[in-house]
Amino acid sequence: MKNIFLICFIIISNVFVNAQELKSPDGNLVLNFKLNEAGTPIYTLSFKKKEVIKESKLGFILKSDSMLNKDFEITDTKFQSENSTWKPVLGEQKEIRNQYNELKADLVQNKSNRKISIYFRLFNDGLGFRYEFPVQDNLRHFIIQEETTEFNLTGDHKLFWIPGDYDTNEYSYVTSKISEMQSLVYNATHVSLAAQTTIKNLATQTPLMIKTNDGLYINIHEAALKNYPAMCLNVDDKTYSLSSHLVPDAVGNKGYIQTGSFTPWRTIVVSDDARNILASKMILNLNEPCNFEDTSWIKPTKYIGVWWEYFTGGGSTWAYSDNQDVVIGTSDFAKLKPNNTHGANTKHVKEYIDFATANGFDAVLVEGWNEGWEDNTAFKKERIYSFTKAYPDFDVKELSDYASKKNVKIIMHHETTSSTAEYERQLDDALNFMVDNNYNAVKTGYVGPIIPRGEHHDGQQMVNHYTYVAKEAAKHKIMVDSHEAVRPTGLHRTYPNWFAQESARGTEFESMEGIHPDHTTILPFTRLMGGPMDYTPGIFQGDLSVYGAKKNKLSTTLVKQLALYVTMYSPLQMAADLPENYIRFNDAFQFIKDVALDWDETYILEAEPGDYITIARKTKGKQEWFIGGITDENSRTALIDFSFLPSGKSYTATIYEDGKTADYKTNPQSYNIRKVVVNSKTKLKQKLAASGGVAISIK
């Protein structure tokens, strides 16, 4: 009898040690963690008693085939809680609450005696977890062959996905059931992009937006991606299971790790209300605070630029000449015959500066200012550009002085054509050149396959490169807007000068393969979960045939272009069209001139991924608000509730709306502007045209 009691006690004790429960502060989310019979770490997640993630395994395979995902024992568990607030330098709200309950589980592997720790943080809006590799005697440096983290879903859910790829995020989004992905992936991947390395098995990228059959919204991504490869997700379309797929390097290894370090956080945002997905600040909360002593130089920026004219087919070029046999450091560009189509010339840039000054813009982006655009050949050529030498027709000093007198900044452009090794060699000189000539922001670009050859845009080496550029730029008080880089993971909290990225299919594709009407109703639920996007909206003349041979037409109404300034959060916003089009539609242009970039509060009024979004925001430090509402290819009536306004006061709302006959295909430039008086009790039913929108300014 005593022996039976002892055996039962041991079994119960082991279950107690191995099984741990963690609840979110509001009790709606519940995490369970344990080791299974094989000693493999297992977790589950539920929301309001609905299963979100079924039993899913955790761990790693180290090179070569060394299993760090089984034969573990739990040596210690610790619980702690946090409830604090912090203020972002720039953001969607002036103050962010950081509230969570945390479980830390320390594990040791039998026989090998290797140790890992797993941290689980449960917020009211989701779960973040990461691995720690503690300093230990028998493990110092190692290579990750694969991370074996799983996210096992409960059914054949609807996904909003782009194909798994190591080098680009610029695909169109596909909406489908998990079971339908295999039949759709061929068409999804067979598109023309500057760099592509698609994953051979069925896979998708993060952030991945999911809607379950019973009305749950789930978003899977990662936070604080540093010194580690980005995570894609393998998809098993039979079991509805997802698993981590890390981006490899040139020789196939995934990550080079030294103990005493952490992985990025794996994030799962969950709600039964789509609006709460967009409102979540969990990914930001999982990033380290900024430690800059001074952030006063980091400013929201509204800009125009010598940019869209290169895409319209109107004849403007980045290159100064047509001679493609140029060699940086050897060719004398002053002796080359000008092609007379070079857009970045002193006279033309002055015209943009004048337009910026007249309309209250902060800056002018100038692409094509520097030597090398004649032969910007990706991958086959390493030294493509100079980042300190301008073309003969671009007078750096004259333009710098002219812009300063007009109280406008010029945004530097560093297109690397993915020759990042050469960019790093020139980076210090390039940043000093910027400081000497009064530039305070740079747009970096990574078009094409990476040099060092065989590396990928989203691998560990390039992840470290993007962070290095942001940190070096900060030393010079320079803000960074990176294009074609790895998708963001909330690092703009740690490095607020890295204030925007592209890293998705942006407006430039309207002039190429095109953009689907539902694209911008999906992006806030996917790409923007990680950070602000330089989407470059504001195209008023969407029919490119007016410029020449191109037949492309915009996928939105003119008013939807206005609404994007509110629905697509970024402290860096471009009025991307040509100045003459803003002069033609000057009354609509007023909204772009007025709309704020930095906010005290954000209110998600309506949201359904792939269908519609309506957002209201309060300008930082001012009693003014802006609303943006957009829809997909289906017209709809938005219900706009003004209860976010202070009670007892009335305000004038200027409404920019689709015209009665507006349609993105047949009549995109039809719009109407009207003023109404609103207060906190106002509820407005607003008609949106097909792929249309509404933009409202409230003062």
N, C-alpha and C positions, 0 to 999 in steps of 0.2 A: 504493500500500500504506500509505504514511504517512497519507494522507487518510482511508482506511477506518479505520485505528487511531484517528485523532483523533475521527472521528464516533462510533465505539463508546465512546470514553472519555467524550465529552460526554454520550451517552445514559446510560451507567452512572452518571456523576456526578450527573445530574439525578434519576435514580431514587433514588440514595443520599440526596440532599438532601430529596427529597419524601417518601420512605417512612421512617417511624420506628416502632419497636416498643418497647412498654413492658410489663413483666411485673409482676404483683403480687409482694409479698415472698415468698409461698410458691410462686410460679410457676404457679399454677392458672389465673389470669386473664391473658389476653394482649390488649392493645390494639394495633391497627395504625392509624397515621395517615399520610395522604398528601394531595396535591393531584391531582385528576384532570386530564384533558386540557383542561378548561375553566378550570382554576385554582380549582376549588371544593374546599374542605376536606372530606375524607372520613375516616370512622373505621369500624372494625369491632371487635367484641369477641367473644372466645371463652372458654369455661370448660372446663378439662380436655379440650381439643382439640375440644369441641363448640361449634358456632357459636351465639352468643347474639344478636348484632345483625349483620345483613348490612351491606354497604356503605351508609352513611347520610351524608347531606349536612349541612353546618353553615353557618350564616350568618344574614343579615338582609336584609330589604327596608326601606329607609328611605323616608320620605315625600319626594317623590312618585315612587314606582317607581324609586328609586335602588337599584341592586342591590349589596349588600355581601356577596355570597355567591359570587362568581366572579372570575376574572382576578387571582388572588392569586399571589404568590411567597413562598416561605419565606425570610426573611432571617436567622433564627437559631433554634436549638433549644437548650434547656437541660434537663438532668436533675438531679434532687435526690431525696433520701430523708429520711424522718422516722421515728423510732421513740422515742416518749415516752409518758408517762402523765399523766393529770390527774384531778382529783377534782371531780365535780359537787357543787353545793350540795345538791341533792335528786336522788335517782335510783334506778335499778334495781340499781345496783352502786356500791360506794364508790370504785372506781378504774376508769378507762377507758383502754385502750391505743389510741394514735393512731399507726398504722404504715402507711406508704404509700410508693410510688415515684411521682414526678411528672415529667411532660414539659410544658415550656412551649414553645409554638411561636409565634414572632413572624411576622406576615404583613403584607405591604404590597400594595396593589392597584395594578395597572398603570394608567397614565393619571391616575387620581384621586389617587394617592399616599396614600390613606387607609390607616390602620394599625389592625389588631386583633391581640390575642394570645389564644391558647386554652390553658388550663391543663387537663391531664388528671391526675387523681390516682387511682391504682390501689391499692386496699386488698385484703386477702385476701377481703373479703366483697362487693366491688363496685367500681364506677367512679363517680367524680364528675368533671364537667367544667364549666367556665364560660368566659365571654368577658370580656376586658378591653378597654376603649376607652382607649388611652393618650392623654395630653395630646399634642397635635400642632398644627402651624401652620394646617392647612387644614380642621380639623374641631373645633368646640368644643361647640355645642349642636345636637342633632338629634332628630327624632321617629321612633320605630320604627313602621313600618307593619305588619310582621310579623317574627317570628323564624322561620327556616326550618330549625330543628333537626329531624332525623329520627331515628326509632328503628325501623328496618326489621326486622321479625321474620321468623323462618325458616319459619313455617307457620301453620296454622289453630289457634292455641293456645286453651286455655280461659282466659277472663277472669273476674275478679270485679270488676264495674264498676257505676258510677252514671253517669247521663247528663251530658254536658258542659253546664255551666250557669255563668253569670256571678254568680249571686246566692245560691245555696244549695248546701249539701252534705247536705241532709236527706232524700235519696232512700233508698229501699230498694235493697239491692245485688241485682244480677242476676248469675247464673252462666251463662255460655254460651260457645260457640265464637265466634270473631271473625265468621265467616260467618253466624251466627245473630242478630247484634246488630240489624240493620236490621228484622227481623221483630218484635223485642221492644221497640224503643225507644219506640214510641207508648204502650204500656201503662206503660212505666217512667216516662215524663214526665208522663202525664196523671193527676196526683195533686194533692191540695189542699195547697199550701204557702204560707207567708206572702209570699214573694217568689220569683219564678221568671223567669229569662231564659235559656231553653234555646238552645243553639247549633243553628243551622238545619241544618247538615250533620251527618253521623254523627260523634259525638265523645263522649269520656269524660273523667272527671276523674282527677286523681292524688290520692293514691297509687293506682296501678293494679297489682293483683296478677295475675300470669300463671303458668300452669302449662303446660309444653310437653308434646307427645306422648311425648318421650323422657325425661321425668322431671326437667326443670330447672324451678326456681322463680325467677321474675324479678319484681322490684318496681321500678317507674319512678315517680319523684317529683322533688322539688327540695329544696334546702337553702339556708338563709340568704336568705329572700325579704325583701329590703329595697329600697325605692324603685324598685319594678318591679312589673308586673302578675303575677298568678298565671298558671300555665301549665295549660291543658287540653290534650287530645290529639285532633287529627283522626284519624279511623280510615278507612283504605281497606280495605274488607272483601273486596276481590278480590286485592290484592297483599299483604295482611297488614302494611301499613305504617302507622306512627304518625308524626305530625308535630306540632310545637308549635303551639298556638293560644292566644295571649295574650289576656287579658281587656281589652276596649277601654274607653275613657272615654266621656263623654257625646257627644263629637263624632266618635267612631270611631277615634281614635288609640290606639295601644297603650302607648307609653312615651315619656316626655320625659327625655332623657339628656344629661348633660354629660360630656365626656371627662375622664379621670382617675378612672373608676369601673368597677365590675364588675357583671355580671349575677349572679343567683343560680346556684348549682350545679345542674346536671341530674344526677340520681342514678339508677344502675341497680344494685340489689342482686341478687346471683346466688348460687344454691347448688343442689346436688342433694339437699339435706335441708331440708325446710320449717322445721325448728327453727332453722336458721341465719339465716333471714330475720328471725324474731322476735328473735333474739339480736343482730342487727347494730346497731352504734353508729356507722355511717359517717356518717349524716346529722348527728348531733351533732358528730362530729369535723370536719365541714366548716363548722361555725359558729364564729364568733369567740369567744374566751374572755370570760368576764365580767370587767369592769374595776371593779366596785363595790369600794370600799375595805372596806366592812363588809357582810357577808351574814348576820350572826347573827340578824337580825330576820325572815328568811325561814324559815318553819316549815311542816312538813307539818300539814294540818288535817283533822280528822274532824268532820263537822258534821251537824246536823239542821236543819229549817227550816219556816217558814210558807210552804209551796210546793205540796206534793202535794194539799193540800186544795182548791186552786183547780182541779184537774184531775179530781177524782173525780166531780163532779156533785152533791156534797153541799150546795152552796149558798154556800160561802164565796167572797168576791170580793176582787179587788185594790182596787176602788174604794170610797171612803168613802160616796158618795151616788149617787143615780140621775140626778142633773142633768148632762146631757151638754153643756150650754152654758157650760162653765167656761172662763175665760180666765186663764192664769197671770199673776200680778202684778196682776190686777184683781179677780178673784172672791174674796170673803171666805168661805173654806170653813167657818169657824166658824158662819156663818149658814145653811149648807145643811142640809137635813134628812138625818140619817144613814139609811142603808139597813139598818142592824143586821145586815148580813152581812159587813162589812169584817173580814178576817182579821187584819190587822196592827194590832191594838189593844193597848194597854198590858197589860191583864190577860192576854190570850191569849199574848202574847210572853213574859210572865213564866212562864207555865206551861211553855213550851218551854225557857226558861232553866233552870228547876228540873229538867226531865227531862234536859237536857244535863249538868247538874252531878251528878245522881244516877247517871248512867251513863258518866261519864268522857269526854264529848265536849268538843271544843275550842271549838266555835262554834255559833251559831244564825243561819241566813240568814233575813232578813225581807223578803219582797217585798210591795209595795203600801203602803209606809210614807209615801210622799211625795205631794205634791199633783199631780194631773193625770190620774189613771187613769180618770176618768169619760169622757174624750174622747180616748183614745189612738189617734187616727186617723193611720195611716201615710200619708206622702207628701203628703196634702192640707193638712196643718197642720205648721208648723215648730216653734213653741214649745209643746211638749206638757206638759212636766214642769218642776217646780222640783226641783233636786238639793240644796237646803239647807232647804226648808220641809216640815215634817211635817204630816200630817193632825191634826185636833184631838184625836183619840183615841189618838194615838201620842206619848207623852211622851219625847222624846229624852233629856233629862237624867236623868229618873227611871230609864229603862231602862238607860242607860249606867252609872249608879251601881250599879244592881241587878246587872247582869252582872259588873261589876268585883268586887263583893263575893262573887259566886259563882264567880269565876275562870273566866269564860266570855267570849268575844268575840262581838260581833254583827257579822255580815257585811253590809256595805252592799250595796244593790242599785241599780244605775243602768240601768234600761231606757231606751234612747233612742228606741225605735220608729224607728230608723234616721234620726232627725233629728240627724245627727252634727255639722252646722255649729253648731247650738244647743248641743250637748253640749260642744264645744270652747270655746264662749264661756263656759260655766259651769264648766269643768273645774277651774280653779284654786280657785275658791270652794268647789266640791264637795269637793276633796281637803283643803282647809284645814278645812272643816266636819267631815270624817272625823277628822282629827288632833285637833281640839278635843273631839270626843266619843268618843275612844278606839276608833275602828274601825281595823283593820289590814289588811282585805281587802275587795275589791269585786267583785261579779259584774256585769259589763256585758252589755247585750243590744242586739241590732240586728235586731229583728223588722220586716219590711216593706221596701219599696223605699227607696233611699237619698236623703236630702237632704244635699248639693246634688243636685238632680234630674237624672237621666240617668246619674249615676255608679253603679257596681256594687260590691257587697260585696267582690269579689275584684280590683278594679282598682287601679292604682298609687296613686291618691289615698287609697283606703281602707286599702290596705296600710300607707301612711305614717301614717294615722290610728291604727291599732291599735298601731303601734310608738311613736307619740307618747304615747298614753295610758299605755303600759307604762313609758316613760322618765319621764314626769311623776309617775306614781305612785311610782316608785322614789325620787324626790327627797323624797317624804313618808313613805318606808318603808311603803308599802302594796303588798300583793300583789293580782294581777289574775287573774280567771277570766272569760274572754270567751266569750260565746255568740253564735251566728250570725255569727261572724267568719270570715275566710279560714282555710282549714285550715293547721295549723302546719307549720313546716319546720325545727324544731330550734332556734328562737330562744330557747327556755327555757335554753339554755346561756349565751347572751349576756346575757339579761335573766331571771335565775332567779326574779324576783318575778312574772313572767308564768307562773304555775306550773300553769295548767290552761286548757283550752278545751273547748267543746262541739264545734261545727263538724262535726256529723254527726247522724244520727238517733239521739236519745237516749231515755231512759226515758219522757219525757213523751208520746211517740207511742204508748205502750201504752194511753193514754186517748183516743187519736184514731183514726188509720187503722190502727194496730197495727204490730207488729214481727215479722218472720219468725224462726222458731227458729234459723236458721243465722246471723242477723245478727251476733251476738257472737262467732261463730267466724270471721267474716270481718274485723271491725273491727280486731283487732290486726295483721292483715296489710295493712291499707289505712290508714285514718285514723290509727291510733296509731303508724304508722311515723314520723310527723312530730312527735309529742309527746303528752303526757298528755291524757286526756279526762275531763271531768266528766260521766260517763255517768249519774250519780245512780241507782245500783242499790239493792237492799234492799227491794223491794216484797214484803210477805208476804201481804197481802190483794189478790189479783189479780183477783177477781171484783168489778167496780165496780157491779154491779147491787145490791149490798148498801147502797149509798149513795143510790140514786135511780133515775132512768130510764136511765142509761147501761148498755149491755149488754157493754161491753168486758171481755175476759178476758186476763190476762197470758199471754205466749207462752213462759213457763218454769215449771219447778217452783220451789218455795221454796228448795230447796238450790242450784239453779243461781244464784239471786240472791246467795247467799252466796259462791259460787265466783267471781263476777265481781269481787269485791274483790281477788282475786289475779290473775286473767287480764287484767283491764283496768287496766293500770298508771296510777296517778295519785297524787301526793302530796296531792291534795285529794279526799276521798271523802265522799259523803253517805249517811246512812241516810235514804232518801227517803220511807219510809212514815210514816203517822200514828203517834204514840206509843202509842195504844191497841192497835195491832196488834203492836207489839213486846212490850207487856205480856202479850198473849195467848200469844205464842210466845217467852216469855222465855228458854227454854233454847237455842233457835236463835239468838236475838238475841245471845247471849254471843259467838258468833264475830265478829260485827260489832264488838262492843266490844273484842275482843282483837286483831283483825288489825292488823298494822303498816302504815305508809304509806311508810316510807323504808327502803332495803335495802342490805345489804352485798354480797349476791350474788343472782343470779337463774339458775335452771336450767330450761331448756325441756325438759321430759321427753317430751312427745308433741305433735305438731302436724300438722294437715292443713287447709289453708284451706277453709272452708265445711263442715267435718265435725266436728273436735274440737280441743281444746287442753288440755294439762295442764302447769301451771307450778308450780315450787317456788321460794320466796324465803326468804332469811335476813334477819331483822330487823337493822337497823343497830345495832351495838354490843351485841347480845344473843345468847345461845345459844338461840334459838328460831326456828322455821321455820313457814311457812304454805304450804299447797298448795291450788290451785284447779284443778278439772277440769270442763270443760263439753262438751256434745255438741249436735248439731243435732236435727232432728226424729226421728232414729233413735236408739234405745237402743243402748248398746254396753258393752263391758267395757274399762275403762281398766287398763293395766299400769303401776303406779306403782313406780318403782325408787328406793329410798331411799339409793343409794350416795353421794349428796351429803352425807350426815351424816358427822361425824367417826367414824373407825373406833375400835372398842374400847369404845364407850359405848352405853348403852341410853337410850331416851327414851320418854315417854308421848305417844302420838298420840291426840287426840280427833277422831274421824271423824264428820262430819255428812254423812249419806248419804240418797239417795232411799229412801223406803219400798218395800217389795216390790210394792205396788200403785200406786206413784206414776206419774203420767202428766200432762204439762202440760195436756192437754185435759180429762181426767176426774177427776184426783185430785192436783192440784199441791201441796197442803199436806201430803202424806204424807211423813214423814221419820223418820229414826232417828238416835240419837246413841250412839256406843259408844267405848270406850277400849281401845287395844291397846298393847303394848310393841313398839317398833321399833328397829332399828339399821341400820348401813350395808349390811348384807347382805339386808335385808328387801325382798321384792318382793310387792306387793299387787295382786291382781286385784279390781277394784272395779266393780260394776255401776252404770251410769248409766241412768236412765229416759229416755224420749223427751223431748228438750229439757230434760234434767236435768243434774245435776252432782254434784260431791263437793267438800267443803271440809274441810281437815285442819289442826288446830293441833298443833304439836309442841313439847314443852318437856321 
